[in-house]
Amino acid sequence: MKDLRKLSVLFLVAAGLFMFNSCNKDEAVTENVIAKTTATDYINMINSFSLSTVEEITSSDDGLKSATIVDCLTVTIHENEDGEFWPRNWTLDYGTENCECFLGNNKRGKIHVSLTDWWKNEGSFREITFEDFYMNDNKMEGVKTTLNTGLNENGNLSFTKNVADAKLTYADGGEITWACEKYSEQVGGAETILFADDVWSVTGAGAGVNLDGKNYTMAITTALIYNNGCFYPVSGIVEIATEGEDLKVINYGDGECDNVVTVTVGDVTETVEL
C-alpha cells in the first residue's frame, strides 16, 4: 500500500477517515488529523470479505471434490456420514506460511465452507468461517453467509449476502470491524457456464468501528459492479459516514479493471491507488 500519510495535511484531514492500510500508525499528529484509518483500510475490509475466489472454488464442478488447487492451497471435501451428496462441506487450507495468490495477495490458515445445495438453486445457503486465517498478514475473523433468493423482478439470479462479527486485526494490534447486508444480482455471464464472464451488481449497507475506535456506516449509493477477474469493483459509489467527520465518497470509476479510486470530502477530491 502506498504511504498515504505523505499527502498534504489538507488531504489527511479530508480523507484520513477513508484511507485503509496506513503505515506509521504511531506517528505524532495534530488533534484534528486522523492518523490511523485510511480509505485503503475501509476498502480492504470490504474486499477481504468479498471472498469471490472461495465462492468460485466451492461452486464449480472441480470444487465438488478434494483437490490441490495450487502448491500452497489444498481443498478437502468432508463426506457426509449418511452418504448424501448435500450438504457439502469444504476446508480450504493455505498452509502455515504465506501463500502468494491472485494479484499478489498473501494468505495463510484455513477457510471452512458449507453449502446446503447447488449454488444456483433457489434457497441454497452458504456459510464461510475462518480458522487462524490471514490475508496480507491481517487476521480475518467473522462469518459470511449467502442465500440464493432466486430470480428477481429483472429475471436475474439474486443473492442476499451477510457478513457478521467481521474483524481485521493488523500485525501491530490495530483492529477494524465490519458487519453488512448486501444484495447481489447477476447482470452478465448467466448464459454461459463460465465464471470468468460473470458480472455482478451489488447494493447494500454496513457499519463498524474503525482503527481509531470511531463508529462508521457505509452505504452503496450507486451499485458496485464486479467483473470476475477484477479484485476491486469496476464502477459504483460508496459513501462512508464517521462520527464527528464529514461525509466521504469513494468512486470506483467508469468500468476499468484497475486499482484506482477517487476519494471526495467536501470540495476536495483525490485519486488514490490501492
N, C-alpha and C positions, 0 to 999 in steps of 0.2 A: 504494500500500500504506500502511496506517496505520503510524505510527511506534510499534512495539510496545515500544520502549525507555522510553516514557512510563509504562508499567505499573510496579508496585511492584518493588522488588528481589527480594522473595519470588517473584513470578511469573517474573522473569527467570531466577532460579536454577532454578525448576521447569520452565519451558517454553522457555527460551532455545535449547536444543538443537533444539527443534521448530519454531521460527518461521522463516519463509522470507525474504523480501526486506527485510532490515533496513536502516535508514538510519543515518548517522553511525557507520560501521563502525570509525572510528579513535577513537571515544570512549573515554576512560580509564575502566576498570572495575576492581573488586577482583579478586583472584586467583580467587575462587570463582564469579564471574559470567561466563557465556559471552556475549560481546558481539556476535558476528557471526551465527552460524547461528540462524535463527528458524524457526518452524513454517511460515511462508509460503514460505521458501526451499525446504524439502523438498516442500511441496505443489506449488509452481511447477515444480520439477524433474520430478515425476511427471506433471503435467498438460501440461507443454510437449511431452513426448514421447508423449502420447496421440494427437495428430495426427488426430483424428476427421474434421476438415474435409477434410484432404488425402486420406484414405481414401475419403470420400464422393465427392469430385470425381472420383477415378480409378476409381470403381466404377459410377457412374451412366452412362446412355446418353449424356448430354451430355459426359461426361468421356472418351468414346471418340473424340473429335475435338478438333482445336485450336479454342480459343475465348478471347475476352476475357471473363472472369467478372465483374469489376468494373474500374473505370478503372485501378486500380493492380495488377491481377493478370491476367497472360496465361498461359494454359495451352497448351503446344505438344506435339503428338504427333510423335515421331520414327519415321517409317515404316521398316519393315524392308526391307533391300536385296533380300531374296528374295521380297518381295511378300506374305509370310504375315501374317495378322492378329495372331496371337500369336507371341511375347510383345509386349506393349505397353510403350512407354517414354515417360514424360512429363517435361517440365520446367515447374514452376510458378514463374514469375518475378514477384516482388513489387516489382521495381524497386530503385533505389539509395537512395531516400528512404523514410522510414517511411510505411507504408500502414495506415490505421486499418481494422481488420477486426472480426470478431464480438466483442461485448462490450467494444469499445474497445481490444482488443489491437493493438499496432503491430507490423508485420512489414516486413522488407526482405531482399533477397537471393533465392536460388534454392533450391528443393527438387526433387530428382530422384527419380522413382518408376519402378520396373519391376514388371510383373505378368505371370506366366507364362501365366495362363488366367483366365477369368471368375471373379471372387472367390468365387462361391457353389459352384464346382466343387471337389470334394474333391481335395486335392493342389495347388491353386493357391498360388503363393508370391509375396509382395510384398516388395520391398526399398525402403527410403526412406533417402536420404542428403542432405547439406546442402552448399551452396556459399556461403560468406560470408553465412550466414543469421542474422538477428537477430530475436528476439521481445522486445518491450519493451526494446530496446537491450541485451539479453543475448545473446551469441553462442552459438548451438547447434551442437554437433558430435556425431557418433555415427552409428550405423546401427540402423535399426529394421526387423525382419523379421516377417512374418505368414504363417503356414502354416495353410491350411484343413485341419482334421483330420476333416471330415465330420460326420455326425450322432453325437452322444454317446449314452450309455445312456438319457438322457431323451428322445431323439428330436429334440434341438435342434442347430442348426448350431453348430459349435465351432471355435475357433482357438487356436493357440499363438503368442504374441507375445513376441519377444525384443528387448531394447534392449542394445546393446554399445557400449563406449567412449564413452558419452554424457558430455557436459560442458556446463555453462552457465558462461560467463565474463562477469562483470559489468563495467560500464564502469570501475570502479575497480581492475580486475585480479583481484578475488576469484574463486575457482573452486569449483564443487561438481560432483562426478562421480557417475555412476549407471550401473548395469547391472542387468537384471532378466529374469526369465521369468515371464510371466503367461498365464493360461488364460481365454479369453473365450467365453461361451455366450450365444446369443441367446435371451432368455426372453420377448420380446414383439415384436410387429410383423411376425413372419415370414409372416403370412397376406396381407400387402399388399406392393406393390412400392415403397411409400414408405419413405424413410429417416427421416422425421420422427417416426414412431411406433415406431421400433426401441428396444428395451430390452435392455441387456447386463448380465450378471453376470460379474464379474471376480475371480479369485483369483490368488495367486502371491506371489513374494517377490523382493527385490533387495538390493543393497548398494552402497556407495560411500564417498567421502571428502568430508567437509563443508567448509565455509568455514574452519573452524578447524584443518583438517588431521587431523581425527579420523575413524577408521573408523566407519561406521554400517551397520546392517542394517534392512531393512524387511520386515514380513510382514503380509499382509492376513488378519486373523483372522476377520472376518465379511465375506462377499463384498461388494465395492463394486458398487452398482447405478448404471448410467449410463443416463439418458434422453437420446436425441438432442435437441439444442437446449439442453441444460444443460451449461455448461462444466465444472462440478465434479460428482462423484458425488452422488446424492441421498440415499444411505444407505450404511452399511458402516463398518467399523472397521479402522484401520491402526495397528500397533504399531512404534515405532522404538526400537532399542537402539543406544546410542553408548558407546564405551569410556569408562569412568570416570563414567558418568552413570546416573541412574535411568531405568527404562523410561518412555517417553512414549506416550500413547494418543490418537489422533485419531479422533473420532467425527463422521461426516458427517451425522448426523441421521436423521429418520424418513420421508424421502421428499419433502421440499420442494425445489424447484428454486431454490436460493439460494447465497450465497457465505459461509455461516456454518458454522463447525465448533466443537466443543469440544475442548480440549486438557487432558488429565489427567496429572498426575505425582504419584504417591502419593495424598494426600488433597486435593490442590489441583486444582480444575477451573476453567478459564477459557473464556469464549466469545470466539472470535476471528472477526472479519470480514475476509475475504481481500481 
